[in-house]
Amino acid sequence: MKVIEIKDLYKSYHDTEVEVKAVNGINLIFEEGEFSAIVGPSGSGKTTLLNVIGGLDAPSSGSVIIDGTDISTLSSRQMIDFRLHNIGFVFQAYNLIPVLTAKENAEFIMQLQKKSRAERDARIAELFAAIGIQGKENIRPNRLSGGQQQRVAVARALASKPKFILADEPTANLDSKSTANLLDIMRKLNEDENITFIFSTHDQRVIDRAKRVILLDDGKVTKDTKTK
């Protein structure tokens, strides 16, 4: 079942007087349960494409349809609410809140969703056990390793049980062991919970694990390969 349909998508920026087409006429469909990597050289448009899919950036033209909803037609308030209940994000820079503990960071989205304390406690305990950071609940980000911080970020993305996860260069700041562990966790969650993962990456370790690899160049899809 398709969960994301991208139709004739364009996103342009203006560098002084020059128009830069970061996304240049892309058409893609993502099926439920995919584990896909969007790859390409720097400036190819992969992060821009991910941001438009996630509603963090508006397209210049075209549409992104998620579960039947064309998100380009939503107001800012509606888009925030849609993201809150449907999309999980994992960023290269972790984006954890320094003054909050690991648990407080991970459950933040659930608080916005007004989930009960009991629901939050149960979900975070389940996730921290699944991703191997149980016992770190009350530690703040500055006392965690990079790999541990990224695991907290993954737990935060998964806490609200979103339909899919968008991950922008999630392994860029991690060593090989932390990367392998993180990818194992994500792949298991993908297979066990049928969560759709879409990565923007240039990391060969991520590409090797992906079930589908989409190559961008100058904002266009030049190759789309299902690998597994």
C-alpha positions as CSV (number, residue, x, y, z in Angstrom):
1,M,0.0,0.0,0.0
2,K,1.4,3.4,-1.0
3,V,1.8,5.8,1.9
4,I,3.6,8.7,0.1
5,E,3.0,9.9,-3.5
6,I,5.1,12.7,-4.9
7,K,3.8,14.3,-8.1
8,D,5.8,16.6,-10.4
9,L,7.5,18.2,-7.4
10,Y,9.7,21.3,-7.7
11,K,11.4,23.4,-5.1
12,S,13.4,26.4,-6.2
13,Y,15.6,28.8,-4.3
14,H,17.1,32.1,-5.5
15,D,20.8,32.7,-5.1
16,T,21.1,36.4,-5.7
17,E,19.4,36.6,-9.2
18,V,20.0,33.0,-10.1
19,E,17.2,30.4,-9.6
20,V,18.4,27.1,-8.2
21,K,16.1,24.1,-8.7
22,A,16.9,22.0,-5.7
23,V,14.1,19.6,-6.5
24,N,13.4,19.5,-10.3
25,G,10.3,17.6,-11.4
26,I,10.4,14.5,-9.1
27,N,7.8,11.7,-9.2
28,L,8.0,9.0,-6.6
29,I,5.9,6.5,-4.7
30,F,6.8,5.0,-1.3
31,E,5.1,1.9,-0.1
32,E,4.3,1.1,3.5
33,G,7.2,-0.7,5.2
34,E,9.9,0.6,2.9
35,F,13.5,1.1,4.1
36,S,14.7,3.5,1.5
37,A,17.8,5.7,1.0
38,I,17.9,8.9,-1.0
39,V,21.5,9.4,-2.1
40,G,23.5,11.7,-4.2
41,P,26.4,14.2,-4.1
42,S,26.2,17.4,-2.0
43,G,23.8,19.8,-3.6
44,S,21.8,17.1,-5.3
45,G,18.6,18.0,-3.5
46,K,18.3,15.0,-1.1
47,T,17.8,17.0,2.1
48,T,15.5,19.5,0.4
49,L,13.4,16.6,-0.9
50,L,13.2,15.1,2.6
51,N,12.2,18.5,4.1
52,V,9.4,18.9,1.5
53,I,8.1,15.4,2.1
54,G,8.1,16.1,5.9
55,G,6.3,19.4,5.5
56,L,9.3,21.4,6.9
57,D,9.6,23.2,3.6
58,A,6.8,24.1,1.1
59,P,7.2,23.0,-2.6
60,S,7.3,25.6,-5.3
61,S,4.9,23.4,-7.2
62,G,3.7,19.9,-7.4
63,S,2.3,17.8,-4.5
64,V,3.2,15.4,-1.7
65,I,0.2,13.1,-0.8
66,I,0.5,11.2,2.4
67,D,-2.2,8.7,3.2
68,G,-4.6,10.5,0.9
69,T,-3.8,14.0,2.2
70,D,-2.1,16.5,0.0
71,I,0.1,18.2,2.6
72,S,0.8,21.2,0.3
73,T,-2.9,22.3,0.8
74,L,-2.6,22.4,4.6
75,S,-2.3,25.6,6.6
76,S,0.7,26.0,8.9
77,R,-1.4,25.0,11.9
78,Q,-2.8,21.9,10.1
79,M,0.7,21.0,9.0
80,I,2.1,21.1,12.5
81,D,-0.8,18.9,13.7
82,F,-0.3,16.5,10.8
83,R,3.4,16.1,11.5
84,L,2.7,15.6,15.2
85,H,0.6,12.5,14.5
86,N,2.1,11.0,11.4
87,I,5.8,11.8,10.9
88,G,8.9,11.1,13.0
89,F,12.2,13.0,12.3
90,V,15.8,12.0,13.0
91,F,18.4,14.7,12.3
92,Q,22.2,14.6,11.9
93,A,22.6,17.0,14.8
94,Y,20.3,15.1,17.1
95,N,18.4,18.3,18.1
96,L,17.9,17.2,21.7
97,I,16.9,19.8,24.3
98,P,19.9,20.3,26.6
99,V,18.0,21.0,29.8
100,L,15.8,17.9,29.5
101,T,16.8,14.3,30.4
102,A,17.0,11.6,27.9
103,K,13.5,10.4,28.9
104,E,12.0,13.9,28.8
105,N,13.5,14.4,25.3
106,A,12.1,11.1,24.0
107,E,8.6,11.6,25.4
108,F,8.3,15.3,24.3
109,I,6.1,14.6,21.3
110,M,3.9,12.3,23.4
111,Q,3.4,15.2,25.8
112,L,2.4,17.5,22.9
113,Q,-0.1,14.7,21.9
114,K,-1.4,14.9,25.5
115,K,-0.7,11.2,26.2
116,S,-1.0,10.2,29.9
117,R,2.0,9.7,32.1
118,A,1.3,6.0,32.2
119,E,1.3,5.8,28.4
120,R,4.5,7.8,28.2
121,D,6.3,5.8,30.8
122,A,5.4,2.5,29.2
123,R,6.3,3.5,25.7
124,I,9.7,5.1,26.7
125,A,10.6,2.0,28.8
126,E,9.8,-0.2,25.8
127,L,11.8,1.9,23.4
128,F,14.8,2.4,25.6
129,A,15.0,-1.3,26.2
130,A,14.7,-2.0,22.5
131,I,17.4,0.4,21.5
132,G,19.8,-0.5,24.3
133,I,19.8,2.7,26.4
134,Q,17.8,1.6,29.5
135,G,19.3,3.1,32.6
136,K,20.0,6.4,30.8
137,E,16.5,7.9,31.3
138,N,17.6,10.6,33.8
139,I,20.8,11.7,32.1
140,R,21.0,14.9,30.1
141,P,22.3,14.9,26.6
142,N,25.7,16.5,27.4
143,R,26.6,13.4,29.5
144,L,25.7,11.0,26.7
145,S,27.9,9.8,23.9
146,G,27.1,10.7,20.3
147,G,25.7,7.2,19.6
148,Q,23.6,7.4,22.8
149,Q,22.2,10.8,21.9
150,Q,21.3,9.6,18.4
151,R,19.5,6.6,20.0
152,V,17.5,9.1,22.2
153,A,16.7,11.0,19.0
154,V,15.4,7.7,17.4
155,A,13.4,6.9,20.5
156,R,11.8,10.4,20.3
157,A,11.0,9.9,16.6
158,L,9.4,6.5,17.3
159,A,7.6,7.4,20.6
160,S,4.4,8.5,19.1
161,K,4.2,5.5,16.7
162,P,4.3,7.6,13.5
163,K,3.5,6.1,10.1
164,F,7.0,6.8,8.9
165,I,10.4,8.1,9.8
166,L,12.4,10.7,7.9
167,A,16.1,10.5,8.8
168,D,18.5,13.2,7.4
169,E,22.1,11.9,7.6
170,P,21.4,10.2,10.9
171,T,24.8,8.4,11.0
172,A,27.1,11.3,9.9
173,N,28.4,11.9,13.4
174,L,28.7,8.3,14.5
175,D,31.6,5.8,14.5
176,S,31.3,2.5,12.7
177,K,30.1,0.5,15.7
178,S,27.4,3.1,16.7
179,T,26.3,3.3,13.1
180,A,25.9,-0.5,12.8
181,N,24.0,-0.7,16.1
182,L,21.7,2.1,15.1
183,L,21.0,0.6,11.7
184,D,20.3,-2.8,13.3
185,I,17.8,-1.1,15.6
186,M,16.1,0.8,12.7
187,R,15.9,-2.2,10.5
188,K,14.4,-4.3,13.2
189,L,11.8,-1.7,14.0
190,N,11.1,-1.5,10.2
191,E,10.5,-5.2,10.0
192,D,8.7,-5.8,13.4
193,E,6.5,-2.7,13.3
194,N,6.3,-2.1,9.6
195,I,7.4,1.5,10.0
196,T,8.4,3.2,6.7
197,F,11.9,4.7,6.9
198,I,13.3,7.2,4.3
199,F,16.9,8.2,4.7
200,S,18.8,11.1,3.1
201,T,22.4,9.9,3.2
202,H,25.8,9.7,1.5
203,D,26.9,7.0,4.0
204,Q,27.7,3.7,2.2
205,R,26.8,1.8,5.4
206,V,23.3,3.1,5.3
207,I,23.0,2.5,1.5
208,D,24.2,-1.1,2.0
209,R,21.3,-1.7,4.5
210,A,18.6,-0.1,2.4
211,K,16.0,-2.1,0.5
212,R,15.6,0.7,-2.1
213,V,18.2,3.3,-3.3
214,I,17.1,6.4,-5.0
215,L,19.9,8.4,-6.7
216,L,19.4,12.2,-7.1
217,D,21.5,14.5,-9.3
218,D,20.7,18.2,-9.8
219,G,17.3,17.7,-8.2
220,K,16.3,14.9,-10.5
221,V,15.9,11.1,-9.9
222,T,18.5,9.5,-12.1
223,K,18.2,5.9,-10.7
224,D,15.7,4.1,-8.6
225,T,16.7,0.6,-7.5
226,K,15.1,-2.0,-5.2
227,T,18.0,-3.9,-3.7
228,K,16.3,-6.4,-1.5
